């Protein structure tokens, strides 16, 4: 079994796959955020669209999400409570490793948890942290 893309330490088949296949519905903001990250990795624009609040839905986004030219590397959840998740997502774009930090807010619509808004927070990859590329080396001795 392969590890889940959301870095939960669970097998993909037992973690995010049931959500992406529509076999299960996330029961918490954390489950939804993790499954949405996996959807970004796998370019599953329809799932991302389906798990947005009504005010965010834009049918044209599905195609752009599916055609993104980003290689998502890893996810670190920093905190979560009720309807808020703070995370850092590492990605590679044009041969550069970058990090996105966001405080995501979720609401309930039609008895389902959906993504409603996100606040971008300042972030950078620290020199002494393990490189997001997966090499196991410190960032300063790897992709920096």
PAPAVO-251892 format. One record per atom (N, C-alpha, C): residue number from 1; residue in one letter; atom name; x, y, z. Coordinates in steps of 0.001 Angstrom, whole numbers. Layout:
! PAPAVO-251892
[site NUM; a; CA; [X; Y; Z]]
...
***
This chain:
! PAPAVO-251892
[site 1; x; N; [832; -1188; 0]]
[site 1; x; CA; [0; 0; 0]]
[site 1; x; C; [875; 1250; 0]]
[site 2; x; N; [499; 2218; -816]]
[site 2; x; CA; [1287; 3448; -841]]
[site 2; x; C; [768; 4438; 193]]
[site 3; x; N; [1690; 5238; 717]]
[site 3; x; CA; [1340; 6238; 1726]]
[site 3; x; C; [457; 7312; 1099]]
[site 4; x; N; [-418; 7872; 1906]]
[site 4; x; CA; [-1311; 8908; 1403]]
[site 4; x; C; [-521; 10180; 1103]]
[site 5; x; N; [-966; 10896; 104]]
[site 5; x; CA; [-326; 12142; -317]]
[site 5; x; C; [-394; 13214; 766]]
[site 6; x; N; [-1385; 13122; 1640]]
[site 6; x; CA; [-1595; 14161; 2652]]
[site 6; x; C; [-670; 14021; 3853]]
[site 7; x; N; [269; 13086; 3801]]
[site 7; x; CA; [1254; 12883; 4871]]
[site 7; x; C; [616; 12515; 6213]]
[site 8; x; N; [-496; 11805; 6177]]
[site 8; x; CA; [-1175; 11382; 7405]]
[site 8; x; C; [-527; 10148; 8030]]
[site 9; x; N; [384; 9522; 7320]]
[site 9; x; CA; [1031; 8266; 7710]]
[site 9; x; C; [96; 7068; 7561]]
[site 10; x; N; [-1032; 7273; 6910]]
[site 10; x; CA; [-1959; 6179; 6601]]
[site 10; x; C; [-1788; 5805; 5134]]
[site 11; x; N; [-2279; 4637; 4783]]
[site 11; x; CA; [-2294; 4224; 3379]]
[site 11; x; C; [-3325; 5070; 2625]]
[site 12; x; N; [-3004; 5448; 1398]]
[site 12; x; CA; [-3899; 6266; 576]]
[site 12; x; C; [-5282; 5631; 480]]
[site 13; x; N; [-5319; 4313; 293]]
[site 13; x; CA; [-6592; 3601; 132]]
[site 13; x; C; [-7487; 3708; 1362]]
[site 14; x; N; [-6892; 3949; 2531]]
[site 14; x; CA; [-7664; 4043; 3775]]
[site 14; x; C; [-7776; 5475; 4279]]
[site 15; x; N; [-7188; 6403; 3557]]
[site 15; x; CA; [-7177; 7796; 4005]]
[site 15; x; C; [-8006; 8657; 3053]]
[site 16; x; N; [-7391; 9217; 2040]]
[site 16; x; CA; [-8069; 10184; 1161]]
[site 16; x; C; [-8802; 9565; -30]]
[site 17; x; N; [-8384; 8403; -471]]
[site 17; x; CA; [-9012; 7819; -1662]]
[site 17; x; C; [-10531; 7671; -1536]]
[site 18; x; N; [-11064; 7164; -415]]
[site 18; x; CA; [-12529; 7054; -331]]
[site 18; x; C; [-13255; 8388; -490]]
[site 19; x; N; [-12644; 9470; -36]]
[site 19; x; CA; [-13255; 10788; -216]]
[site 19; x; C; [-13220; 11200; -1685]]
[site 20; x; N; [-12065; 11011; -2320]]
[site 20; x; CA; [-11913; 11426; -3725]]
[site 20; x; C; [-12787; 10595; -4653]]
[site 21; x; N; [-13080; 9363; -4278]]
[site 21; x; CA; [-13945; 8499; -5088]]
[site 21; x; C; [-15421; 8675; -4752]]
[site 22; x; N; [-15727; 9508; -3764]]
[site 22; x; CA; [-17115; 9739; -3385]]
[site 22; x; C; [-17715; 8624; -2550]]
[site 23; x; N; [-16899; 7755; -2001]]
[site 23; x; CA; [-17391; 6650; -1178]]
[site 23; x; C; [-17624; 7069; 268]]
[site 24; x; N; [-16947; 8136; 697]]
[site 24; x; CA; [-17101; 8683; 2047]]
[site 24; x; C; [-17136; 10199; 1966]]
[site 25; x; N; [-17706; 10804; 2970]]
[site 25; x; CA; [-17741; 12270; 3075]]
[site 25; x; C; [-16903; 12657; 4289]]
[site 26; x; N; [-15987; 13614; 4150]]
[site 26; x; CA; [-15190; 14040; 5305]]
[site 26; x; C; [-16085; 14502; 6456]]
[site 27; x; N; [-15704; 14084; 7671]]
[site 27; x; CA; [-16498; 14419; 8852]]
[site 27; x; C; [-15913; 15588; 9632]]
[site 28; x; N; [-14746; 16058; 9226]]
[site 28; x; CA; [-14121; 17182; 9933]]
[site 28; x; C; [-13412; 18081; 8925]]
[site 29; x; N; [-13118; 19298; 9369]]
[site 29; x; CA; [-12364; 20231; 8531]]
[site 29; x; C; [-10992; 19655; 8205]]
[site 30; x; N; [-10382; 18972; 9158]]
[site 30; x; CA; [-9062; 18384; 8926]]
[site 30; x; C; [-9116; 17299; 7854]]
[site 31; x; N; [-10092; 16409; 7925]]
[site 31; x; CA; [-10224; 15375; 6887]]
[site 31; x; C; [-10440; 16009; 5512]]
[site 32; x; N; [-11277; 17037; 5462]]
[site 32; x; CA; [-11541; 17692; 4178]]
[site 32; x; C; [-10292; 18385; 3655]]
[site 33; x; N; [-9578; 19093; 4521]]
[site 33; x; CA; [-8371; 19794; 4071]]
[site 33; x; C; [-7353; 18790; 3541]]
[site 34; x; N; [-7136; 17687; 4245]]
[site 34; x; CA; [-6182; 16671; 3788]]
[site 34; x; C; [-6617; 16082; 2442]]
[site 35; x; N; [-7893; 15791; 2307]]
[site 35; x; CA; [-8372; 15209; 1043]]
[site 35; x; C; [-8263; 16222; -98]]
[site 36; x; N; [-8469; 17493; 197]]
[site 36; x; CA; [-8317; 18518; -843]]
[site 36; x; C; [-6856; 18636; -1273]]
[site 37; x; N; [-5924; 18503; -329]]
[site 37; x; CA; [-4507; 18504; -703]]
[site 37; x; C; [-4215; 17332; -1650]]
[site 38; x; N; [-4715; 16151; -1304]]
[site 38; x; CA; [-4511; 14988; -2184]]
[site 38; x; C; [-5124; 15238; -3558]]
[site 39; x; N; [-6256; 15923; -3586]]
[site 39; x; CA; [-6887; 16251; -4869]]
[site 39; x; C; [-6008; 17194; -5686]]
[site 40; x; N; [-5346; 18127; -5041]]
[site 40; x; CA; [-4404; 18990; -5764]]
[site 40; x; C; [-3260; 18162; -6338]]
[site 41; x; N; [-2708; 17261; -5527]]
[site 41; x; CA; [-1603; 16419; -5986]]
[site 41; x; C; [-2025; 15616; -7222]]
[site 42; x; N; [-3221; 15062; -7178]]
[site 42; x; CA; [-3707; 14177; -8250]]
[site 42; x; C; [-4458; 14926; -9352]]
[site 43; x; N; [-4534; 16248; -9234]]
[site 43; x; CA; [-5227; 17089; -10223]]
[site 43; x; C; [-6684; 16661; -10410]]
[site 44; x; N; [-7377; 16581; -9292]]
[site 44; x; CA; [-8795; 16208; -9280]]
[site 44; x; C; [-9630; 17465; -9080]]
[site 45; x; N; [-9709; 18265; -10141]]
[site 45; x; CA; [-10402; 19546; -10077]]
[site 45; x; C; [-11867; 19432; -9706]]
[site 46; x; N; [-12527; 18383; -10151]]
[site 46; x; CA; [-13951; 18236; -9822]]
[site 46; x; C; [-14153; 18101; -8318]]
[site 47; x; N; [-13281; 17353; -7658]]
[site 47; x; CA; [-13389; 17196; -6202]]
[site 47; x; C; [-13163; 18537; -5504]]
[site 48; x; N; [-12184; 19284; -5958]]
[site 48; x; CA; [-11914; 20596; -5369]]
[site 48; x; C; [-13117; 21514; -5545]]
[site 49; x; N; [-13715; 21483; -6715]]
[site 49; x; CA; [-14913; 22276; -6996]]
[site 49; x; C; [-16067; 21839; -6081]]
[site 50; x; N; [-16261; 20533; -5985]]
[site 50; x; CA; [-17378; 19997; -5204]]
[site 50; x; C; [-17247; 20282; -3711]]
[site 51; x; N; [-16033; 20486; -3232]]
[site 51; x; CA; [-15823; 20694; -1791]]
[site 51; x; C; [-15605; 22164; -1434]]
[site 52; x; N; [-15950; 23066; -2343]]
[site 52; x; CA; [-15924; 24513; -2082]]
[site 52; x; C; [-17316; 24976; -1685]]
[site 53; x; N; [-17370; 26055; -916]]
[site 53; x; CA; [-18663; 26654; -597]]
[site 53; x; C; [-19289; 27225; -1858]]
[site 54; x; N; [-20572; 27406; -1819]]
[site 54; x; CA; [-21315; 27909; -2981]]
[site 54; x; C; [-20734; 29217; -3492]]
[site 55; x; N; [-20321; 30099; -2591]]
[site 55; x; CA; [-19810; 31413; -3012]]
[site 55; x; C; [-18490; 31310; -3780]]
[site 56; x; N; [-17752; 30203; -3618]]
[site 56; x; CA; [-16460; 30040; -4297]]
[site 56; x; C; [-16555; 29271; -5608]]
[site 57; x; N; [-17654; 28616; -5850]]
[site 57; x; CA; [-17756; 27735; -7016]]
[site 57; x; C; [-17678; 28524; -8325]]
[site 58; x; N; [-16744; 28109; -9168]]
[site 58; x; CA; [-16581; 28670; -10511]]
[site 58; x; C; [-16223; 27498; -11417]]
[site 59; x; N; [-17114; 27147; -12297]]
[site 59; x; CA; [-16948; 25958; -13146]]
[site 59; x; C; [-15656; 26013; -13960]]
[site 60; x; N; [-15179; 27209; -14306]]
[site 60; x; CA; [-13945; 27337; -15085]]
[site 60; x; C; [-12712; 26917; -14284]]
[site 61; x; N; [-12835; 26916; -12952]]
[site 61; x; CA; [-11702; 26522; -12108]]
[site 61; x; C; [-11347; 25042; -12256]]
[site 62; x; N; [-12314; 24210; -12601]]
[site 62; x; CA; [-12054; 22771; -12707]]
[site 62; x; C; [-10948; 22510; -13723]]
[site 63; x; N; [-11073; 23093; -14889]]
[site 63; x; CA; [-10068; 22886; -15939]]
[site 63; x; C; [-8710; 23427; -15500]]
[site 64; x; N; [-8682; 24625; -14929]]
[site 64; x; CA; [-7394; 25204; -14530]]
[site 64; x; C; [-6740; 24385; -13419]]
[site 65; x; N; [-7532; 23830; -12501]]
[site 65; x; CA; [-6971; 22984; -11444]]
[site 65; x; C; [-6383; 21695; -12023]]
[site 66; x; N; [-7049; 21156; -13024]]
[site 66; x; CA; [-6571; 19914; -13640]]
[site 66; x; C; [-5315; 20132; -14470]]
[site 67; x; N; [-5100; 21354; -14928]]
[site 67; x; CA; [-3955; 21644; -15798]]
[site 67; x; C; [-2812; 22355; -15075]]
[site 68; x; N; [-2883; 22462; -13766]]
[site 68; x; CA; [-1829; 23156; -13025]]
[site 68; x; C; [-463; 22529; -13306]]
[site 69; x; N; [545; 23353; -13317]]
[site 69; x; CA; [1902; 22886; -13591]]
[site 69; x; C; [2744; 22972; -12312]]
[site 70; x; N; [2225; 22359; -11264]]
[site 70; x; CA; [2879; 22376; -9956]]
[site 70; x; C; [3059; 20939; -9496]]
[site 71; x; N; [4213; 20652; -8935]]
[site 71; x; CA; [4482; 19337; -8368]]
[site 71; x; C; [4403; 19473; -6848]]
[site 72; x; N; [3302; 19018; -6257]]
[site 72; x; CA; [3115; 19111; -4809]]
[site 72; x; C; [4000; 18073; -4142]]
[site 73; x; N; [4743; 18484; -3110]]
[site 73; x; CA; [5745; 17618; -2477]]
[site 73; x; C; [5318; 17062; -1124]]
[site 74; x; N; [4803; 17914; -253]]
[site 74; x; CA; [4426; 17437; 1077]]
[site 74; x; C; [3523; 18435; 1775]]
[site 75; x; N; [2897; 17949; 2821]]
[site 75; x; CA; [1950; 18742; 3595]]
[site 75; x; C; [2300; 18618; 5067]]
[site 76; x; N; [2264; 19742; 5780]]
[site 76; x; CA; [2441; 19746; 7237]]
[site 76; x; C; [1283; 20518; 7843]]
[site 77; x; N; [483; 19829; 8627]]
[site 77; x; CA; [-603; 20490; 9346]]
[site 77; x; C; [-1; 21074; 10616]]
[site 78; x; N; [-176; 22365; 10808]]
[site 78; x; CA; [378; 23026; 11992]]
[site 78; x; C; [-614; 23079; 13137]]
[site 79; x; N; [-1883; 23300; 12827]]
[site 79; x; CA; [-2906; 23319; 13883]]
[site 79; x; C; [-4282; 23135; 13252]]
[site 80; x; N; [-5192; 22665; 14074]]
[site 80; x; CA; [-6579; 22583; 13630]]
[site 80; x; C; [-7491; 22638; 14841]]
[site 81; x; N; [-8609; 23291; 14648]]
[site 81; x; CA; [-9651; 23325; 15674]]
[site 81; x; C; [-10962; 23647; 14987]]
[site 82; x; N; [-11962; 22896; 15316]]
[site 82; x; CA; [-13311; 23088; 14774]]
[site 82; x; C; [-13304; 23297; 13264]]
[site 83; x; N; [-13472; 24544; 12832]]
[site 83; x; CA; [-13607; 24825; 11399]]
[site 83; x; C; [-12382; 25520; 10801]]
[site 84; x; N; [-11233; 25422; 11459]]
[site 84; x; CA; [-10031; 26128; 11006]]
[site 84; x; C; [-8833; 25172; 10983]]
[site 85; x; N; [-8091; 25202; 9874]]
[site 85; x; CA; [-6879; 24390; 9747]]
[site 85; x; C; [-5761; 25291; 9232]]
[site 86; x; N; [-4621; 25267; 9914]]
[site 86; x; CA; [-3432; 25990; 9458]]
[site 86; x; C; [-2446; 24935; 8964]]
[site 87; x; N; [-1987; 25113; 7732]]
[site 87; x; CA; [-1092; 24123; 7139]]
[site 87; x; C; [-22; 24788; 6287]]
[site 88; x; N; [1008; 24018; 6001]]
[site 88; x; CA; [2042; 24423; 5052]]
[site 88; x; C; [2104; 23348; 3978]]
[site 89; x; N; [2030; 23753; 2725]]
[site 89; x; CA; [2111; 22834; 1593]]
[site 89; x; C; [3352; 23198; 782]]
[site 90; x; N; [4214; 22223; 589]]
[site 90; x; CA; [5465; 22425; -141]]
[site 90; x; C; [5264; 21954; -1574]]
[site 91; x; N; [5811; 22719; -2517]]
[site 91; x; CA; [5639; 22375; -3920]]
[site 91; x; C; [6843; 22832; -4735]]
[site 92; x; N; [6945; 22239; -5907]]
[site 92; x; CA; [8017; 22601; -6827]]
[site 92; x; C; [7383; 23170; -8084]]
[site 93; x; N; [7878; 24335; -8462]]
[site 93; x; CA; [7383; 24999; -9662]]
[site 93; x; C; [8574; 25638; -10362]]
[site 94; x; N; [8753; 25307; -11628]]
[site 94; x; CA; [9867; 25837; -12415]]
[site 94; x; C; [11207; 25621; -11707]]
[site 95; x; N; [11446; 24400; -11243]]
[site 95; x; CA; [12700; 23986; -10599]]
[site 95; x; C; [13006; 24711; -9293]]
[site 96; x; N; [12006; 25300; -8675]]
[site 96; x; CA; [12198; 25968; -7393]]
[site 96; x; C; [11222; 25377; -6382]]
[site 97; x; N; [11723; 25063; -5179]]
[site 97; x; CA; [10860; 24557; -4122]]
[site 97; x; C; [10340; 25744; -3318]]
[site 98; x; N; [9020; 25767; -3143]]
[site 98; x; CA; [8346; 26872; -2466]]
[site 98; x; C; [7411; 26320; -1397]]
[site 99; x; N; [6922; 27195; -556]]
[site 99; x; CA; [5980; 26786; 479]]
[site 99; x; C; [4805; 27754; 516]]
[site 100; x; N; [3632; 27195; 699]]
[site 100; x; CA; [2407; 27967; 842]]
[site 100; x; C; [1889; 27693; 2252]]
[site 101; x; N; [1634; 28740; 2999]]
[site 101; x; CA; [1065; 28590; 4340]]
[site 101; x; C; [-291; 29266; 4339]]
[site 102; x; N; [-1282; 28547; 4829]]
[site 102; x; CA; [-2645; 29073; 4783]]
[site 102; x; C; [-3404; 28712; 6049]]
[site 103; x; N; [-4246; 29647; 6483]]
[site 103; x; CA; [-5250; 29350; 7501]]
[site 103; x; C; [-6558; 29199; 6743]]
[site 104; x; N; [-7045; 27970; 6668]]
[site 104; x; CA; [-8268; 27672; 5916]]
[site 104; x; C; [-9462; 27636; 6850]]
[site 105; x; N; [-10559; 28190; 6380]]
[site 105; x; CA; [-11802; 28176; 7136]]
[site 105; x; C; [-12838; 27353; 6392]]
[site 106; x; N; [-13586; 26574; 7139]]
[site 106; x; CA; [-14573; 25659; 6585]]
[site 106; x; C; [-15932; 25946; 7207]]
[site 107; x; N; [-16975; 25694; 6443]]
[site 107; x; CA; [-18340; 25861; 6925]]
[site 107; x; C; [-19128; 24599; 6573]]
[site 108; x; N; [-20335; 24526; 7081]]
[site 108; x; CA; [-21228; 23421; 6726]]
[site 108; x; C; [-22302; 23953; 5787]]
[site 109; x; N; [-22436; 23295; 4640]]
[site 109; x; CA; [-23492; 23595; 3661]]
[site 109; x; C; [-24145; 22276; 3274]]
[site 110; x; N; [-25440; 22260; 3247]]
[site 110; x; CA; [-26169; 21043; 2869]]
[site 110; x; C; [-25663; 19823; 3638]]
[site 111; x; N; [-25404; 20013; 4913]]
[site 111; x; CA; [-24973; 18951; 5829]]
[site 111; x; C; [-23593; 18379; 5508]]
[site 112; x; N; [-22782; 19143; 4724]]
[site 112; x; CA; [-21414; 18722; 4414]]
[site 112; x; C; [-20456; 19858; 4753]]
[site 113; x; N; [-19258; 19488; 5190]]
[site 113; x; CA; [-18215; 20476; 5444]]
[site 113; x; C; [-17611; 20866; 4100]]
[site 114; x; N; [-17449; 22169; 3869]]
[site 114; x; CA; [-16864; 22670; 2634]]
[site 114; x; C; [-15847; 23767; 2943]]
[site 115; x; N; [-14905; 23942; 2029]]
[site 115; x; CA; [-13898; 25002; 2130]]
[site 115; x; C; [-14574; 26329; 1816]]
[site 116; x; N; [-14367; 27335; 2696]]
[site 116; x; CA; [-15036; 28613; 2492]]
[site 116; x; C; [-14088; 29778; 2245]]
[site 117; x; N; [-12921; 29764; 2886]]
[site 117; x; CA; [-11968; 30848; 2653]]
[site 117; x; C; [-10612; 30461; 3207]]
[site 118; x; N; [-9610; 31195; 2738]]
[site 118; x; CA; [-8260; 30950; 3213]]
[site 118; x; C; [-7492; 32249; 3325]]
[site 119; x; N; [-6706; 32335; 4371]]
[site 119; x; CA; [-5843; 33495; 4574]]
[site 119; x; C; [-4401; 33037; 4397]]
[site 120; x; N; [-3716; 33642; 3444]]
[site 120; x; CA; [-2313; 33310; 3215]]
[site 120; x; C; [-1478; 33925; 4335]]
[site 121; x; N; [-573; 33127; 4859]]
[site 121; x; CA; [300; 33573; 5943]]
[site 121; x; C; [1742; 33551; 5463]]
[site 122; x; N; [2598; 34399; 6028]]
[site 122; x; CA; [4001; 34399; 5598]]
[site 122; x; C; [4670; 33071; 5979]]
[site 123; x; N; [5515; 32585; 5075]]
[site 123; x; CA; [6216; 31319; 5334]]
[site 123; x; C; [7460; 31239; 4468]]
[site 124; x; N; [8410; 30482; 4954]]
[site 124; x; CA; [9604; 30184; 4163]]
[site 124; x; C; [10134; 28831; 4621]]
[site 125; x; N; [10910; 28212; 3778]]
[site 125; x; CA; [11535; 26947; 4133]]
[site 125; x; C; [12780; 27277; 4935]]
[site 126; x; N; [12855; 26737; 6132]]
[site 126; x; CA; [13993; 26998; 7002]]
[site 126; x; C; [15198; 26175; 6554]]
[site 127; x; N; [16369; 26756; 6679]]
[site 127; x; CA; [17608; 26113; 6234]]
[site 127; x; C; [17830; 24735; 6849]]
[site 128; x; N; [17497; 24574; 8129]]
[site 128; x; CA; [17794; 23335; 8831]]
[site 128; x; C; [16653; 22321; 8850]]
[site 129; x; N; [15544; 22623; 8192]]
[site 129; x; CA; [14476; 21631; 8155]]
[site 129; x; C; [14771; 20596; 7071]]
[site 130; x; N; [14166; 19439; 7197]]
[site 130; x; CA; [14350; 18381; 6207]]
[site 130; x; C; [13789; 18880; 4874]]
[site 131; x; N; [14531; 18665; 3824]]
[site 131; x; CA; [14137; 19177; 2514]]
[site 131; x; C; [12807; 18556; 2072]]
[site 132; x; N; [11903; 19375; 1599]]
[site 132; x; CA; [10607; 18883; 1145]]
[site 132; x; C; [10684; 17953; -70]]
[site 133; x; N; [11820; 17891; -744]]
[site 133; x; CA; [11935; 17046; -1938]]
[site 133; x; C; [11926; 15562; -1601]]
[site 134; x; N; [12106; 15239; -300]]
[site 134; x; CA; [12070; 13840; 109]]
[site 134; x; C; [13425; 13160; 185]]
[site 135; x; N; [14491; 13902; 14]]
[site 135; x; CA; [15833; 13322; 33]]
[site 135; x; C; [16271; 12872; 1422]]
[site 136; x; N; [15674; 13464; 2462]]
[site 136; x; CA; [16092; 13179; 3825]]
[site 136; x; C; [17207; 14098; 4305]]
[site 137; x; N; [17774; 14885; 3411]]
[site 137; x; CA; [18832; 15835; 3770]]
[site 137; x; C; [18216; 17136; 4272]]
[site 138; x; N; [19041; 17929; 4967]]
[site 138; x; CA; [18599; 19257; 5353]]
[site 138; x; C; [18470; 20114; 4098]]
[site 139; x; N; [17511; 21024; 4138]]
[site 139; x; CA; [17236; 21893; 2993]]
[site 139; x; C; [18494; 22632; 2542]]
[site 140; x; N; [19282; 23139; 3492]]
[site 140; x; CA; [20470; 23926; 3152]]
[site 140; x; C; [21511; 23109; 2403]]
[site 141; x; N; [21487; 21784; 2523]]
[site 141; x; CA; [22452; 20928; 1846]]
[site 141; x; C; [21836; 20183; 671]]
[site 142; x; N; [20636; 20579; 298]]
[site 142; x; CA; [19950; 19842; -762]]
[site 142; x; C; [19478; 20796; -1871]]
[site 143; x; N; [18251; 21216; -1793]]
[site 143; x; CA; [17630; 21993; -2878]]
[site 143; x; C; [17732; 23491; -2728]]
[site 144; x; N; [18376; 23963; -1714]]
[site 144; x; CA; [18462; 25406; -1508]]
[site 144; x; C; [19338; 26049; -2542]]
***
